[in-house]
Amino acid sequence: MEEILLSSAELKNRYGEAPIAVLFRYGQGEVFHMISHYYLQRTDLRERRHRLSAVSYATEKGIALGPNALRELSDLSLGDVESAATSARFMANVLAAKKQRTELE
């Protein structure tokens, strides 16, 4: 049985299919599949806030940065970091749900 984890109305309108990420059983395991464009797309800086520096994101979240982090973040926008954080959170949620299902079996 397939479980749709992420879907997009824009994809549905454009291509007739909405799923972005799905989970399904195969054999004795599970397969997580996500369209590659989700990972490869360029961050869309739709709002002025997204164009701010990555350091602004850290400040917004109350994260103190040392000098090395400040240098490493200099080429990134707030939108870049926020997008990466959202993707990382999504994957952590997928893995946590999998762990819970495994413990219940």
C-alpha positions in Angstrom: 0.0 0.0 0.0 1.4 3.4 -1.0 1.4 6.3 1.4 1.8 9.8 -0.1 4.0 11.9 2.2 4.3 15.0 0.1 2.1 16.3 -2.7 1.9 19.4 -4.8 -1.1 21.1 -6.3 1.2 22.8 -8.8 2.4 19.4 -10.1 -1.1 18.1 -10.2 -2.2 21.1 -12.4 0.8 20.9 -14.6 1.4 17.1 -15.0 -1.8 15.5 -13.7 -0.1 13.8 -10.7 0.5 15.4 -7.3 2.8 13.1 -5.3 6.3 14.4 -4.6 7.3 11.8 -2.0 5.8 8.3 -1.3 6.4 5.4 0.9 5.5 1.8 -0.1 6.2 -1.7 1.0 8.4 -3.9 -1.2 9.3 -7.5 -0.2 10.0 -7.4 3.5 11.0 -3.7 3.6 9.8 -0.3 2.6 10.8 2.1 -0.2 10.9 5.8 0.2 10.8 7.6 -3.2 11.0 11.3 -3.8 11.1 13.0 -7.2 14.7 14.1 -7.8 13.7 17.6 -8.7 12.8 18.2 -5.1 16.4 17.8 -4.2 17.9 19.4 -7.3 15.7 22.5 -7.6 17.1 25.9 -6.9 15.8 27.6 -3.8 13.0 29.9 -4.9 13.5 33.3 -3.2 10.0 34.5 -3.4 10.0 37.0 -0.5 12.4 39.7 0.4 13.0 37.8 3.7 14.4 34.9 1.7 17.0 37.1 0.1 18.5 38.0 3.5 21.8 36.4 4.6 22.0 32.9 6.1 23.3 34.6 9.2 19.9 36.3 9.5 18.3 32.8 9.7 20.7 31.9 12.5 19.9 35.1 14.3 16.1 34.6 13.8 16.4 31.1 15.4 18.6 32.3 18.2 21.7 30.3 17.0 25.1 31.7 18.0 27.7 31.4 15.2 31.4 31.4 15.5 33.8 33.0 13.0 34.2 29.8 10.9 30.4 29.4 10.5 30.1 33.1 9.6 32.6 32.6 6.7 31.0 29.3 5.6 27.5 30.9 5.5 28.6 34.0 3.6 27.5 32.7 0.2 24.1 31.4 1.3 20.8 33.2 1.6 18.2 32.7 4.4 16.1 31.0 1.8 18.8 28.5 1.0 19.3 27.6 4.7 15.6 27.5 5.4 15.0 25.2 2.5 17.8 22.8 3.6 16.4 22.8 7.2 12.9 22.0 5.9 14.3 19.1 3.9 16.3 17.8 6.8 13.3 18.0 9.1 11.2 16.2 6.6 13.7 13.3 6.3 14.1 13.1 10.1 10.3 12.8 10.4 10.2 10.0 7.8 13.0 8.1 9.6 11.4 8.6 13.0 8.0 7.3 11.7 9.9 4.3 10.3 11.5 3.6 13.6 8.2 3.8 15.4 6.6 1.3 13.0 9.5 -1.0 13.4 9.3 -1.0 17.2 5.6 -1.8 17.0 6.1 -4.8 14.8 
